[in-house]
Amino acid sequence: MSWIPTPRQAFERVRTEASERLAPGTRKRATAKAALESARIARSAAGQVRSAFTATGAITPASPSVGTWLSQLSASRDSLRDQRAYAQAATDPVTFLVVVTPYTGAGVGAVDASIDSVLAQSWTHRSVVVCGDVAPTTTSTEAEHVWTADTHWTEHATRAAVVSAADYVVFLPAGDVLAPDALFQVAGAAWENPLLDIVTWDEVRGARGEEPTARIRPSWSPEALLGANYVGAAFAMRRSLVVELGGLAALGTDAALWDLLVRSTATQPQSDRVTRPLARVQNHHDRVTEEGAQAVRAHLEKIGRPSLVTAGRDSLRVTPTPASWPSVSVVVPTRHNRPLLGRALASLRSTDYAGEWDVHVIDNGGQSADNDAWYAAQRDALGRELTVTWWTEAPFNYSRVNNVAARQSGGEVVVFLNDDTEVADARWLQELVGWAVQPEIGCVGGQLLDADGKIQHGGVVLGLGGFADHLFQGMEPGSDSLLGATDRYRNTLSVTGACLAIRRDVFEELGGFDERFVLCGSDVTLGLDAVLSGRRNVCSPHVGVRHLESATRGSTVPPEDFFASYWRYNPWVLGGDPYFSPHLSLTSRTPRLRSEQEPTARQMLSEPLGRNLTIFRQANDENEAMMLADLCRADSTDKARLDAVHASTQGFREVRTVNWFIPDIDSPYYGGINTAFRLADHLRREHGVVNRFIVWGAPHDLYVRSAVAAAFPGLADSEIVFHDGSAAQLDAVPEADASIATLWVTAYFVAKSSSAPRRFYLIQDFEPMFYPAGSLYALTEESYRLGLYGICNTANLHKIYREDYHGKGTSFMPAVDRGVFHDGDEPRPTDRPVTIFLYGRPGHWRNCWEIASLALGEIKQKYGKGVRIVAAGSWARGTSRAGDIQQLGLLDYRATGVLYRTVDIGLALTVSKHPSYLPLELMASGVPVVAFDNPWGHWILDDERNSLLAELGVSGIVEQLSRLVEDANLRRRLSEQATADIDARHSDWDGAFSGLYAYLCDPEAS
């Protein structure tokens, strides 16, 4: 394979050549060094200028060619050398069997090229078997040729897999060649996650010397595999799974590989993808053939899912044919646009569906005798039940309209259909419902066409355009793309609500459309909710519906929908859509390669949200310290004034309003701010308290309000006031019965503000330890001496506040959300690699990332493929392979509970005096915890009883983790006790808060 050097690689090559050929100390060497340094500076400056212009949208960066993209991702000579050294030093390496398969028209040269690419791998832990009637010319003893005329090549390949000791099998059709670092990259994925059954990758296509094309693959997509082998031959499969499946069927190469992949879906394999082009192929292995179609039919019949399978040009149409079809309600919201709605209803008459179905229209266009008569005529023409609900509720909320209509309808499957759609295929409903009734499916959508016959919707991609957008919009149906042909089934995170089918029981389980969205976005979150529930969504190209988007409601998106979208889409927008690729542009609905100068999703969101969405990294900044020292002033007069206010407010005083002084919000789902909101919501629900949020920061009502509503919808209508910390603005804060500080800086604001006769401090952390000993440490510690009534998270913090700072207060014991954090129904298997979880936040001192990462590195080296180490958190995100820790990045709050139920051991490190929720959540999920032996954590962690406590440092952590890795009975015993302890004392937030309202009303009571 010809791998073209990138400019950076060429630069490094020139520098190496110069250092080797020009003698040290000579004028020529000095001149060359200066020239290279000048070139480096110029290249860097040019890149920064381009980035500045593209980030603001002033210019649109050109998409790189496939050749350029390939060169950018190709391993340099130095990298390949380092990879070989790493491979030679590996003590428990991931191993591969590469089977070179025959391919029509492939001669001895093609076979030799494939073998040579395997032998040139930087990852040397591989063996090669050549199956087929073409013998290679290589004399290498590493390539074994197996062939007999009376035996199909697939039998030889299967036998080779059975007798091999390799971990994974790669099938390489003759003529295809692997990139030199292909197996290294796959080994890295398997090393990080030894539970993987299948690893896929991208590829380039075209013979050597031709302009290459690219095929970029989404994450594992079982439904897409039924329509076409979108994976092709670009996969490695665990050898034991190949054997379990019975090996390859006696088919042609492409059909045999498709058949193997399709059959593997029944095992629910764990998969990952390497988002790099790791092979160059001369033939397209995703073509649809009758041989492949027959393999799909056989698979569907075997799993008891009879379907009508018909072959098209680029994909199969797979329509399930159940013995009986469920009843369906087609819900059509409208503003009584007769031209559009009349066309939509008329097109429904052609529907060919064997089950019962009806139509439910919900109309906010105003009821009248004329409109009623028009509907009567439509009902007669339709020839079936047509129910009309007149919507008069204000303000208008499209999500609520659809939810109400769904509840009023009676079908077992609900199909949401815009009034600006037109059915063009009589089997449209059969196509949607056939997929929707499958138990593993959540939402089903259709590839919709616009008025010009071009694709309007091909599935939703999170991050496209910044928030989310339609894939393939503007493309011709059946055209090819970097993601494959457009006329194929696709698994997606979401589909448009313009044509969406979902089983009623699933819709109700998910809570319907999110009514925090006024007009746009709740269809996206419905799909995300389905994914979080463990289901998959499908977009079918065979629905046959046209859509004139926004003809009814227009194209204006309410600003509040942008902010609601940010909080709900956040993990996928910032972390990446698994069915898209980091190498594809987020500015183009037609898949094209991404330029290095293209702005990130984070940058694209900054403008519509009006915020600089930078990543926080903890720092001890002198300017920040100067600003806070100037802002946070309190002398003896201030404290005496507060004491006098409290002294003048004696006895029980009912609290009806609370001013919550909060900092700016990074995420409403985690940490202390979440507990503050949770307490506010508890006071609202249980005691009728009206909450007001006093925000230290630049005014941005929509951002803060949407953040509060995202975590606790009941607080969405709370009043929000902004201030800059100045005396004038603090004096202007509206009055309340009580004020509560939630961060040390806000304690100074509460002490100064005269808005409430009683002032409290929600103390959830020993915040002085956020900082090194110095100005900020001193200021934070002084906030405990201001005289505020303490509401302390755990008795430990209450003790500190009372004994060390002479503060008055009370305490509560934290709980966990048992709806999210609970043990699974099935016991954790003990015959698989042990999974260790770390909440990792590099750049944040308090989580001891440095100690944790070193300890986990030792554990990985000690147990190799016997352990899987997983990290999650906002900043635990990496791209390098062959590491020890699988980094998942930021997860949706609910997804953390799902993750914990797959974990065997949790590592939760803290050395401060604050109560960490992480051990609680892990223990509630049945995970035994290893933590430092920190006395301030003994309120929940009981060594050898519900957890293992370690000496501070790397060695202590390694010792305790090793015990749990090696002893499944110990893990089980600690897990059972931990879960019992959570159930007994930490499973009810309302119970945890039960005494706090009385304290707010009379903090001086004994």
C-alpha positions, 0 to 999 in steps of 0.5 A: 500500500502506498501511504503518503506522508503528511506535511508534518511527517515530511517535516520530521523526515527532513529534520532527521535527514539533516541531523544525519547528513550535516555535521554538528557545529557546521554552518550548514547544519545551523542554517538548516536548523534555522530554516526548519524552525522558521517553517515550523513557526510559519506553519503554526501561525497559519494554522492559528489564523485559519482556526480563528476565522473558521471558528467564527464562521467567517470562512468555511474550511475546505474538506480534505481529499481522501488522500490527504486524510489518509496521509494525516492518519498514517503512522510515521516511521518513528511511530511504527518503530515505537509500536514494534518495540511496544509489541516486543515488550508485551507480556500478555499480548492480544494475538491475531489469526489473519485468514487470507481468503480467496476472492473472485479474480484475485491472482497470486499477486493479490494474495502476495500483497495481502500476505506482505501487508500482514507480515509488515505489521508493527504488531508482531503477535499474528499468524497468517493462514492462506485459504484458497486455490491460489498459492502465495509465492512468499517463502516466509514460514509465517504464512501457511497455505491450506487447500484441498480441491474437495474442501470448500475454503470456508471449511479450511478457514473455520478449521484454522480458527478452531485449532488456533490459540489467537484471541481474534480472527481477521478475514482479509480478502485476497488483494486487500492490504492492511495499514502497517499499524492496523493490528496495533490499533485493534490490539489497543482497543482489545487491550483496553476492553478485553470484553470486546467480541468485535472490532470494526474500522474504516477503510479506503478503496481503490487499487494502488495508484488510483485516487482513493475513496473512503468508507467510514463506518458507524458503531455496531448497527445490528439492524443495518446489517440486515439490509447490507453488510456495512462492515464489509471485511473490516472487522476482527472477531473474537476467535471463540465467537467464530468457533461458537457460531460454527465458523464460516458458511460455505458461501462466497467470501462477501456472503460468508462474512456477511452471514457470520456478522449477521449470525453474531448479532444474536449473541449481542456481542460487545463491540468497538470501532477504530475510527481510522482507515486500517485497510485499503481494499480493491473490491467493495465487500458490502455489495448486495447479492442473492447469496447474501440475501439468502443468508439474511433470510436463514438467520431471521427464520432461525431466530423466529422472526419471519420476514419478507426479504427483497433485494434492491440495488444497494440494500435488502428490504426486510419487512417483518411479517408477524402472525398478527399485526398490532392495532395502530393509531396515527396521530396527526397534529395540525393548525387546521391547514386544509391544503396540507392536511387534506393531502395528508389524509387523502394519501392515507387512503392507499395504506395497505395494512393487515391490522386495525388502524385509525387516525387521531387528529389534534387541531389547534386551528379553532373549532367551528361548524365548518371545520367539523363538517370538513372533518366529517367529509374527510372521515367518510372519504378515509373509510375508517375511524377519524377522531378530532381533538380541538386544542385550546390550551395556551401557551402552545407546546408541541410536545404536550400536544402529541402526548395528549393525543397519544394518550387519547388514542388507543392503538398498540403502536402510535405513529406520529405523522406531520400534517405536511407529509404525504404517503407515497408507498402503500406499505409504509405503515407495515414497514414502520410497524414491522420494525417497531414491534421488535422488542429491542427497538425503540423508535422507528423513522423513515427516510423522508423525501422533500417536494423535489424528491431529494432526501429530507431526513435520513436519521438524526445526527447529534452534533451536526450543525452544533445541536442535531440535524438531518443526515443526507438532507439534499442528497439523491435517494440511492446515492453513495456517500462516505457512510455508504449508500443512502438507501440502507437501514440505519441505526441512529440515536434519534429519528424525526417526529415528522414520521415516527412509530413507537410501541405504546408501552415503550412510549409510556415507559419513556414518559413520552415527548419531553414537554420542556421542549416547546416546538423542536427537539423532543423527538430527538430526546425521545430517541435518546431516552429509548437508547438509554433504556437499552433499545435501538432506533432504526431509520428505514429507507423504505417507508415512502413518505414525503415531507415538506418540513415546517410548512405548518409551523414555520422554521423558527425555533424558540430560543428555550428549545436551544437551551433545553437541547444543550442539556439533553444532548450534551453527552453526545454533542460534546462526546460524539454521535456513535453512528457518525464519526469524528472524521466527518464534518459537523457542518455538512448534512452530506457526509464529507471529511472534516477539515482540521480547521473546522470548529468543534461542536463546543465552539459552534454551540457557544454563539447560540447559547451565548456562553464560552463552553470551555473545559474547566481545569483546576488552577491556582490563578493569582488573578482569580485570587486577587478578584475573590479577595477583593470581592469576599470581604467581611469584618467584625461589623458585618458579623455583628450585624448578622448576629443581631439580625438572627438574634432579633428573629426568635422562635418558629417562623414559617418559611414560605420563600427561599433565596438560593445564592448559587454560582454559575452552572456547569452541569445541573446533574452532578455534585453539590449544585444538584443536591441544592436543587434537589433540596429546593425541589423537596421544599417545593413539593413537601412544604409549598416553598417558593424558591428563587435563585440568586445567581452570581454571574452575567445575566443569562436567564434562559441558560440558568432556567433551562439548566434548573429545569433539565434536572428538576422540571418542577423548579422551571418557573422559579424566579431567577435574579443575577448579581455581580457581588456588589453591595448595590446589587445585593441590596436589590435582591428581593426579600425572602423568609430565608437565604441559603448559600451554596458555595463559599463565595456565595456565603459572603453574599448571603452574609451581606445581603439583607434580603432575609431575616435568617441566613443559612449555609449549605455546606457540602464540602470542606471547601478550603481543601479545594486550594493550596494553603494561601489566600483562597484557602484562608478566604474559604475557611473564613466563610465558616466564621461568618455566623450563618446557620449551617446545613451540613451534608453528613454529621462529619461536616456538622462536627467540623463546623461546630467544633472547629469554627463554632458554627450553629447548624444541623446535618443530613445524611445523603442518599442516592437516586434508586431509580438510577443507581440499583443492582441488576437483576442478574448476578455478575458473571465471574468467568469474564475479565474483571471490570474496574471503574474509576471516576477520572477527572484529570486536571481536577486535583481532588480525585487523585488522578495521578495516584489512581492512573499509576495504580491502575496501570500496575493492575493492568500490567499485572493481570493483562487481559484479565481486567478491564479498566474504565474511566468516565468523567468530563475530562477523562477523554483520550484518543490514543490506543494501546493504553491501559484505561478505556476512557468513556468521557462524559456520560448522561446521568442515567447512563452512569447507573447502567455502566455501574451495573456492568462494573465489578470493582469501583475505585473512589479516591478522596483525601479531603473531608468532604462526603463523596457521592461516588461510593454511595452510587457504586454501592447502590449499584452492587459494586464493591468499593476501594478507597483511601483509609480516610477517617472522614469517609468512615460514615459510609465506608466500613473496611472489610465489611462493605468496602476495602480501605487502602493506605494512601499511595499507589501501593496501597491501592494496588494491594486492595484492588488485587485482592478483589480482582482475584477473589470473586467471593470477596467481591460478592460479600462486600457487594451484598453488604454495601447494597444492604447498607444503602437500602437501610440508610441512604435510599430516600432523599425525601427522608434524608431531607425530612428534618430540614424544613423545621430547621429553616423555620426555627434554627435555634430550637434544640 
